Amino acid sequence: MNSRNVLLVTAFVCFGLIGVAMYLQHVLFLLPCPLCVIQRYLFIGIGVACLIGYFGKSPKLGAGIGLLAALGGLGVVSKHLWVLAHPGLSCGIDPLETALNKIPTATAMPWLFYADGLCENATDGFLGLSIPQWSLIWFVILGVTMIWLLLRKRA
């Protein structure tokens, strides 16, 4: 499989993960917290970067941008897991949530980017792992994929 095809598949995976987030929010009524919303932005960022690499002249450029977004995602999800591991802490209604909900994408698409949940409530899980733990796994997989594409000799 060539690099462009890997980028395209990776973009579809990222947008599929956003579809899962929409299902969790709108069907299972799990409200996203500010850290969840930031993770959504980063998954979309990886997907868009992969599309840039797929359609652009340099697949490595897309992989590089995607890697930066994946690393950002690892940082955000690590903070989220830290909050979950320390009961009594919250990232709830705070300046981050207020600022995040004023970003134009949040006002234009609140069904996707509006944060109104609490970080410490993200313990509902699937197959024994919480949603942030699944995000961590996916950010690792996506980051390793981007590194593999960057280190790969052939395009």
C-alpha positions in Angstrom: 0.0 0.0 0.0 1.5 3.4 -0.9 1.7 6.4 1.4 -1.2 8.2 -0.2 -3.5 5.3 0.3 -2.5 5.0 4.0 -3.2 8.7 4.4 -6.6 8.3 2.8 -7.5 5.3 5.0 -6.2 7.2 8.1 -8.4 10.2 7.2 -11.5 7.9 7.0 -10.6 6.4 10.4 -10.4 9.9 11.9 -13.7 10.9 10.5 -15.2 7.6 11.6 -14.0 8.3 15.1 -15.9 11.6 14.9 -18.9 9.6 13.9 -18.6 7.5 17.0 -18.3 10.7 19.1 -21.6 11.9 17.5 -23.3 8.6 18.3 -22.1 8.7 21.9 -23.3 12.3 22.2 -26.6 12.2 20.3 -27.8 8.6 20.8 -26.3 7.6 24.2 -26.5 11.2 25.5 -22.9 11.4 26.8 -22.2 15.1 26.8 -18.7 16.1 25.7 -16.5 18.0 28.1 -14.0 20.7 27.0 -11.2 18.1 26.8 -13.4 15.8 24.7 -14.1 18.7 22.3 -10.4 19.5 22.0 -9.8 15.8 21.1 -12.4 16.1 18.4 -10.6 19.0 16.9 -7.4 17.1 16.9 -8.9 14.0 15.4 -10.3 16.2 12.6 -6.9 17.9 12.3 -5.3 14.5 11.7 -7.9 13.7 9.2 -7.6 17.0 7.3 -3.8 16.7 7.4 -4.0 13.2 5.9 -6.3 14.6 3.1 -3.7 17.4 2.5 -1.0 14.7 2.1 -3.2 12.6 -0.1 -4.2 15.3 -2.5 -1.1 17.5 -2.2 2.3 17.1 -3.7 4.0 15.7 -0.5 2.5 12.9 1.5 5.2 13.5 4.1 3.8 17.1 4.7 0.4 15.6 5.5 2.0 13.0 7.8 4.1 15.6 9.6 1.1 17.8 10.3 -0.9 14.7 11.3 1.8 13.7 13.7 1.7 17.1 15.3 -2.0 16.8 15.8 -1.6 13.3 17.2 1.0 14.5 19.7 -1.4 17.3 20.7 -4.1 14.7 21.2 -1.8 12.6 23.3 -1.2 15.6 25.6 -4.9 16.5 25.9 -6.1 12.9 26.5 -3.3 12.5 29.1 -4.7 15.5 31.0 -8.1 14.0 30.7 -7.0 10.7 32.1 -5.2 12.5 34.9 -8.4 14.3 35.8 -10.2 10.9 35.9 -7.5 9.4 38.1 -7.8 12.2 40.6 -11.4 12.2 41.9 -12.6 15.7 43.0 -10.8 17.4 40.1 -12.7 18.8 37.3 -12.3 20.7 34.1 -16.0 21.6 34.1 -17.3 25.1 33.9 -14.1 27.1 33.7 -12.4 29.6 31.4 -11.4 26.8 29.0 -15.0 25.8 28.5 -16.2 29.4 28.1 -13.5 30.2 25.6 -13.9 26.9 23.7 -17.7 27.5 23.3 -17.0 30.9 21.8 -14.8 29.6 18.9 -16.7 30.2 15.6 -16.8 26.4 14.9 -18.6 25.9 18.3 -21.1 28.6 17.6 -21.7 27.4 14.0 -21.7 23.7 14.8 -22.7 23.3 18.4 -23.9 19.7 17.7 -20.2 18.8 17.2 -18.1 21.3 19.1 -20.1 22.6 22.1 -18.7 21.5 25.4 -21.3 21.1 28.1 -20.2 17.9 29.9 -17.9 17.3 32.9 -14.5 15.7 32.4 -14.9 13.5 35.5 -18.1 12.0 34.1 -16.2 10.4 31.1 -16.0 7.0 32.9 -18.7 5.3 30.8 -16.9 2.8 28.7 -16.9 0.3 26.0 -15.2 -3.1 26.3 -13.8 -2.3 29.7 -12.1 1.0 28.8 -13.3 4.6 29.3 -13.8 6.8 26.3 -10.6 8.8 27.0 -8.7 5.5 27.2 -10.0 4.6 23.8 -8.9 8.1 22.6 -5.4 7.5 23.9 -5.2 4.2 22.0 -6.4 5.8 18.8 -4.0 8.8 19.2 -1.1 6.3 19.7 -2.1 4.3 16.6 -2.5 7.4 14.5 0.8 8.9 15.7 2.7 5.7 15.0 1.1 5.6 11.6 2.3 9.1 10.9 5.8 8.3 12.1 5.9 5.2 9.9 4.9 7.3 6.9 7.5 9.9 7.7 10.3 7.3 8.0 9.2 5.3 5.0 11.6 5.4 2.1 9.1 5.1 -0.8 6.1 7.2 -1.4 
